[in-house]
Amino acid sequence: MRILIAMLMGAAFFLFPQPGSAESADVEAVIDSVDENELTLKLGDGKTYVAPEEFNFDGLKKGVKVVVFYTETDGKRVINDLQIVQ
């Protein structure tokens, strides 16, 4: 009986998302604005993406098409990686 309960609890952990958990995703869009002071990018999808402190903004400006790989944590889209689309 203990084994069955442990198996059910383990399955529930994977089947039901945990509040505050991070979710990874990517988006391809055109940059609307870049704010190096606030470490943010606003894309054509209307959403704002937060960059880490060591992020390199070289070559990023309005109108550049990018693919942003990000993790959504606590309602913020934090950039993990970014590629400029040629």
Contact map, one row per residue, 1 for C-alpha under 8 A:
11111000000000000000000000000000000000000000000000000000000000000000000000000000000000
11111100000000000000000000000000000000000000000000000000000000000000000000000000000000
11111110000000000000000000000000000000000000000000000000000000000000000000000000000000
11111111000000000000000000000000000000000000000000000000000000000000000000000000000000
11111111100000000000000000000000000000000000000000000000000000000000000000000000000000
01111111110000000000000000000000000000000000000000000000000000000000000000000000000000
00111111111000000000000000000000000000000000000000000000000000000000000000000000000000
00011111111100000000000000000000000000000000000000000000000000000000000000000000000000
00001111111110000000000000000000000000000000000000000000000000000000000000000000000000
00000111111111000000000000000000000000000000000000000000000000000000000000000000000000
00000011111111100000000000000000000000000000000000000000000000000000000000000000000000
00000001111111110000000000000000000000000000000000000000000000000000000000000000000000
00000000111111111100000000000000000000000000000000000000000000000000000000000000000000
00000000011111111000000000000000000000000000000000000000000000000000000000000000000000
00000000001111111000000000000000000000000000000000000000000000000000000000000000000000
00000000000111111100000000000000000000000000000000000000000000000000000000000000000000
00000000000011111110100000000000000000000000000000000000000000000000000000000000000000
00000000000010011111100000000000000000000000000000000000000000000000000000000000000000
00000000000000001111100000000000000000000000000000000000000000000000000000000000000000
00000000000000000111110000000000000000000000000000000000000000000000000011000000000000
00000000000000001111111000000000000000000000000000000000000000000000000011000000000000
00000000000000000001111100000000000000000000000000000000000000000000001111000000000000
00000000000000000000111110000000000000000000000000000000000000000000001110000000000000
00000000000000000000011111000000000000000000000000000000000000000000111100000000000000
00000000000000000000001111100000000000000000000000000000000000000000111100000000000000
00000000000000000000000111110000000000000000000000000000000000000011110000000000000000
00000000000000000000000011111000000000000000000000000000000000000011100000000000000000
00000000000000000000000001111100000000000000000000000000000000001111000000000000000000
00000000000000000000000000111110000000000011100000000000000000001110000000000000000000
00000000000000000000000000011111000000000011000000000000000001111100000000000000000000
00000000000000000000000000001111110000001111000000000000000111111100000000000000000000
00000000000000000000000000000111110000001111000000000000000011100000000000000000000000
00000000000000000000000000000011111000001110000000000000000011000000000000000000000000
00000000000000000000000000000011111100111100000000000000000111000000000000000000000000
00000000000000000000000000000000111111111000000000000000000000000000000000000000000000
00000000000000000000000000000000011111110000000000000000100000000000000000000000000000
00000000000000000000000000000000001111110000000000000000000000000000000000000000000000
00000000000000000000000000000000001111110000000000000000000000000000000000000000000000
00000000000000000000000000000000011111111000000001111000000000000000000000000000000000
00000000000000000000000000000000011111111100000111100000000000000000000000000000000000
00000000000000000000000000000011111000111110000111100000000000000000000000000000000000
00000000000000000000000000000011110000011111011110000000000000000000000000000000000000
00000000000000000000000000001111100000001111111110000000000000000000000000000000000000
00000000000000000000000000001111000000000111111000000000000000000000000000000000000000
00000000000000000000000000001000000000000011111000000000000000000000000000000000000000
00000000000000000000000000000000000000000111111100000000000000000000000000000000000000
00000000000000000000000000000000000000000111111110000000000000000000000000000000000000
00000000000000000000000000000000000000011110011111000000000000000000000000001000000000
00000000000000000000000000000000000000011110001111100000000000000000010000011110000000
00000000000000000000000000000000000000111000000111110000000000000000000000011110000000
00000000000000000000000000000000000000111000000011111010000000000000000000000111000000
00000000000000000000000000000000000000100000000001111110000000000000000000000110000000
00000000000000000000000000000000000000100000000000111110000000000000000000000000000000
00000000000000000000000000000000000000000000000000011111000000000000000000000000000000
00000000000000000000000000000000000000000000000000111111100000000000000000000000000000
00000000000000000000000000000000000000000000000000000111110000000000000000000000000000
00000000000000000000000000000000000100000000000000000011111100000000000000000000000000
00000000000000000000000000000000000000000000000000000001111100000000000000000000000000
00000000000000000000000000000000000000000000000000000000111110000000000000000000000000
00000000000000000000000000000010010000000000000000000000111111010000000000000000000000
00000000000000000000000000000011110000000000000000000000001111110000000000000000000000
00000000000000000000000000000111110000000000000000000000000111110000000000000000000000
00000000000000000000000000000111000000000000000000000000000011111000000000000000000000
00000000000000000000000000000110000000000000000000000000000111111100000000000000000110
00000000000000000000000000011110000000000000000000000000000000111110000000000000000111
00000000000000000000000000011110000000000000000000000000000000011111000000000000011110
00000000000000000000000001111000000000000000000000000000000000001111100000000000011110
00000000000000000000000001110000000000000000000000000000000000000111110000000011111000
00000000000000000000000111100000000000000000000000000000000000000011111000000011110000
00000000000000000000000111000000000000000000000010000000000000000001111100001111100000
00000000000000000000011110000000000000000000000000000000000000000000111110001111000000
00000000000000000000011110000000000000000000000000000000000000000000011111111100000000
00000000000000000001111000000000000000000000000000000000000000000000001111111100000000
00000000000000000001110000000000000000000000000000000000000000000000000111110000000000
00000000000000000000000000000000000000000000000000000000000000000000000111111000000000
00000000000000000000000000000000000000000000000011000000000000000000000111111100000000
00000000000000000000000000000000000000000000000111000000000000000000011110111110000000
00000000000000000000000000000000000000000000000011110000000000000000011110011111000000
00000000000000000000000000000000000000000000000011110000000000000001111000001111110000
00000000000000000000000000000000000000000000000000100000000000000001111000000111110000
00000000000000000000000000000000000000000000000000000000000000000001110000000011111000
00000000000000000000000000000000000000000000000000000000000000000111100000000011111100
00000000000000000000000000000000000000000000000000000000000000000111000000000000111110
00000000000000000000000000000000000000000000000000000000000000011110000000000000011111
00000000000000000000000000000000000000000000000000000000000000011110000000000000001111
00000000000000000000000000000000000000000000000000000000000000001000000000000000000111
